[in-house]
Amino acid sequence: MDQQNIYQPYLMEIEKITEEAPMVKTFRLKFKNEEEGNNFSFHTGQFGEYSVFGEGEVTFCVASPHTRKGYIECTFREAGRVTSELASLNEGDTIGFRGPYGNIFPIDDWKGKSLLFIAGGIALPPMRSVIWSCLDKRDQFKDITILYGAKSVADLVYKDELAEWKERPDVKLVTTVDPGGETPDWKGEVGFVPTILDRMTPISENTIAIVCGPPVMIKFTFPILEKYGFADGQVYTTLENRMKCGLGKCGRCNVGKVFVCKDGPVFTRTQLKELPDEY
Amino acid sequence: MEKQLKILKYSDLSKLIEKFRSQGYPVLAPVRKGKVVEIEQVQSLDEIALDVLLSTQSAKKAAFPKVEKVLEYTLEKSGTKQFPVDPADYKETILFGVRPCDASGFKSLDAIFGEEPKDQFYLEKKGKSTIISFSCPVADEYCFCTSVGGGPGNTAGSDLQFTGISKEEILVEILTEKGEKLAATFADLLTDAGKDIDKSKFLADVKVVFDVDGVVEKTTASFNNTALWLEQSLRCIGCGACAFVCPTCACFDFQDEQNTKKGVRLRLWDSCGFSLFTLHTSGHNPREVQSQRWRQRIMHKFAYMPEQLHVVGCEGCGRCSRACPVDMNIKEHLTAIGEKVIV
């Protein structure tokens, strides 16, 4: 990548496509230029601008953990112009990637603590990177609990990994689907994420909670965490806002004086409370 | 460097442009295009509209063009290929006859594009531009440069500044090393000026209408003053004209253009006044109504930029007010913030 031109993407080959759920796919991307791939590194929580040439760029997190080298993955739902084009591509096709951008989940600061991951719907991908980064250094943390909810059984993403986490003795996984979204053979919970969280009676002591999900889920999850004694500094989330450059210049993702692309996307609830209502 | 003063004859201006041209410098200057005055490349003095108060568009496009290619690629069966677009591919250019507010407007852009990671598309062009501003002998009711730290003879951002001091003579201020280097190429047209020339006699009288520190302080504290932003923006139709004529607005968009074989990615001016600017694919919009977008415009320039980049994002040129199709007047709005808002 030309260091002079900060808007020039890496060329990436789509190595593998996984159908996660209706309209949701995961791409495994390999650097076309091996040297660029070898020099590339990122940290969990960071994001990038993925481009379909001719359509433009779209912003997602890197969904793979930073502890796995040689490739990156992204998971996206077909929703707008660029994601629709992305979804129509095949293995072997080329896309662009600029990044990594933004701040990180400070997982090194979480050593010795228990971790409670709470994700809803298509927000598991940003968290998946954190989950695997922590699982890859499993002995550094105490209990790891994952609560994941989706609209329906079909909408759950990373089904293979959910099965893997379910099997692991060192992870407690709770999956839930919205009422009406269950199938006859569904063995998980039925109910919205905040309701299930309340039922789990989470322990806040020496625990970090990481919450990613649609705004309505976050809105109802925070009070439950508060009820169980989670202080604002113990709660992390990621924000998303429309972006173009990802570098703090194009002027649209700011929440007050804070640029989500540069100062975020990871924020503690303490930081979130200081932000004006503009996200 | 210490400022040097010289005299240039009006009758030699034509020779001056010829000299620039013969040295191979592209010269950008205000040019009449029907009812508007654009900053365009010129070949000779007679094309230049030196008598206009202010060009319709600001001079920022010299370093931050309306449309600019940032990527070039081909689509082949064997895979997409990219061809480098070199930000350094830009000739040393002379920006001639712009006003002091345009010259100093670059400091906002310098701050935004100069922050890490640096935007070389802007920095290369800016670095290769030598700015010759003309001080303002007249101003109009929209001008308020003196209220935001500028003035009709402000030299900040200029490499050279010209001031008409009689019908025959121009006072030339050599302000930077870049200006000195350029002035050396037309030294034969210059004579020494006396030290006792009072430049201010030849400048427009622009009254200070508000205290900028007060406006910055009050704007910073006013995010949640919904009534203020609503009252100020009721007329706003979100057309974005203000941003497109502004010398300091830097927001941009990317768009791809391609045929079946090749394409380009373009960087284009954008405006925070547009509802689409922040619209999420989900339909959610953090700045859903026009008053929130107006708040962003004012707060970006008078709260966020002063705090984070140590520069007020406004030069008081008044172009936004002149261009506004519904007669919003930023000078009045800022004055109102200064007077009415209680912190």
Interface residues (C-beta under 8 A of the other chain):
Chain A: D2 Q4 N5 I6 Y7 Q8 P9 L11 E13 K32 S51 F53 G54 E55 G56 E57 A79 G80 T83 T94 G96 P215 E240 N241 R242 K244 C245 L247 G248 K249 C250 G251 R252 C253 N254 V255 G256 K257 P276 E278 Y279
Chain B: V70 L71 Y73 L75 G79 T80 K81 Q82 P84 V85 D86 P87 A88 I112 F113 E115 P117 K118 D119 Q120 F121 F223 N224 A250 C251 F252 D253 F254 Q255 D256 Q258 G263 R265 R267 D270 C272 F277 T278 L279 H280 T281 S282 H284 P286 R287 Q292 Q296 M299 H300 A303 Y304 E307 Q308
